[in-house]
Amino acid sequence: MRIRIRHGRLRLGLRLPVGWILNRISARIAAEAINGGRERDFVTTDSVLEFFGRVREIRREFKGLTIVEATMASGDYVVITL
């Protein structure tokens, strides 16, 4: 996964292995964040892990797919690609 950020003179490019982002620990954190303080779980860790698995499949099939691309009027931008 690549993250590119340009803000004025700052240019930042990061390459992150997908395994660091889409793992069991981050799935648990995401499920807890989505559920907040609810009594009943709206999203389970297993459902988030299933979603992460689908993202990995899409990554294999569509390598280089742009997930997020945001550009401001000032020329600053953020791009996240698989």
Stockholm file with secondary structure:
# STOCKHOLM 1.0

chainA/1-82         MRIRIRHGRLRLGLRLPVGWILNRISARIAAEAINGGRERDFVTTDSVLEFFGRVREIRREFKGLTIVEATMASGDYVVITL
#=GR chainA/1-82 SS CEEEEEETTEEEEEECCHHHHSSHHHHHHHHHHHHTTCSSCSSCHHHHHHHHHHHHHHHHHSTTCEEEEEECTTSCEEEEEC
#=GC SS_cons        CEEEEEETTEEEEEECCHHHHSSHHHHHHHHHHHHTTCSSCSSCHHHHHHHHHHHHHHHHHSTTCEEEEEECTTSCEEEEEC
//
